[in-house]
Amino acid sequence: MRPLIAIPARFSASASALRYAAEVSARALVEAVWRAGGEPATIHPAGDDVAGRLSRFDGLLLPGGGDVAPHRYGAADTHEDVYDVDDEQDAFDLALARHALAAGLPTLAVCRGLQVVNVALGGTLEQDMGGPEGGHRHVVHPVSLRPGSLLEQVTGTQKVEASCFHHQRVDRLGGGLSPAAYAADGTVEALEHDGLPGWFTAVQWHPEDTAHRDPAQQSLFDALVRESGHDGSHDPRRRP
């Protein structure tokens, strides 16, 4: 059986195939998990029983999406370019991140997902990187991976071409997190945590954009699915 990978849905005001508001997952993201041998499962972003709901899954993928509400990381004001904030989505994603990391559930975080993890562990975000010239929207650029990092081990390289779409970035690191990759302008492009009981990595870019043709990007999904295998060794709640 394919390892079951939870992906929290994103709220959408509309979808072309539906008449009303929708809950969606990026097709490229789902297909990357499927290519890796996983069973992607979109979950409804609501409710309090995060532990119970995640107990049936083998891994977690925290995807991209809108901005995290600035009050979640203690900011007094909100920058005018902060967009698509949803408190229900924030509460659910933050709860997922905290529980999965503490429980040792294999976790891959992408773009907003990286920012959620950083905030969940007490970090902060730079609300806007400076408009079109400062942000990393619709940008494909080289990213240097830290030698010896888990990310280097997974991708087999120290430099990748990263497809980015973000106007925010890590400011203060969350507890236990360390940078695993940088862009040329110094933006932290990946995070790792050596003190967690399970497999975890987070990237600020969107590996799903190019995973169909770039083995280094697909390797992130391959690693998530591999670490989410059914032997139960990844999760202290499970027994063989």
Sequence and secondary structure as in RCSB ss.txt:
>XXXX:A:sequence
MRPLIAIPARFSASASALRYAAEVSARALVEAVWRAGGEPATIHPAGDDVAGRLSRFDGLLLPGGGDVAPHRYGA
ADTHEDVYDVDDEQDAFDLALARHALAAGLPTLAVCRGLQVVNVALGGTLEQDMGGPEGGHRHVVHPVSLRPGSL
LEQVTGTQKVEASCFHHQRVDRLGGGLSPAAYAADGTVEALEHDGLPGWFTAVQWHPEDTAHRDPAQQSLFDALV
RESGHDGSHDPRRRP
>XXXX:A:secstr
   EEEEE EEES  TTSSS EEE  HHHHHHHHHTT EEEEE S  S HHHHHTT SEEEE   S   GGGGT 
SS  TT     HHHHHHHHHHHHHHHHHT  EEEETHHHHHHHHHTT  EES SSHHHHSEEEEEEEEEE TT H
HHHHHTSSEEEEEEEES EE S  TTEEEEEEETT  EEEEEETT SS EEEESS GGGTTTT HHHHHHHHHHH
HHT TTSTT TT   
